[in-house]
Amino acid sequence: MPVKSKKELPDIAAIARNWAKYKGTSLRSISRKLKKNPQYLHQNLHSRDVRPSVLLALSDFLGKNLFEYYLELLPPNVRPTAREKELIQEIEALKKELKRVGEERDRYWEKIGK
């Protein structure tokens, strides 16, 4: 299915740089800690076609899900993960159960109140 409008990809290099700065480090330092050359992250993040393994390692190191910036580009109907869909179903089932228990409680209080 073709994409209706071409959305601009996030500047993940700037985002990662900002998160690294917030965490008190730098991309160069993180590259070294990942046992790569100091320019590793700089080169990979500026390619605009970032490998998931790079994002995964960086997300893990920074404690921030960098994939979420890409999720925002997806249409709403495909954003939720399989686990999120399961949780939504569980929430709906719990809401139904809560409503049933509330109705049962109301019937109980009606009988006691008479």
Secondary structure, 3 states (H helix, E strand, C coil): CCCCCCCCCCCHHHHHHHHHHHCCCCHHHHHHHCCCCCCHHHHHHCCCCCCHHHHHHHHHHHCCCCCHHHHCCCCHHHCCCHHHHHHHHHHHHHHHHHHHHHHHHHHHHHHHHC
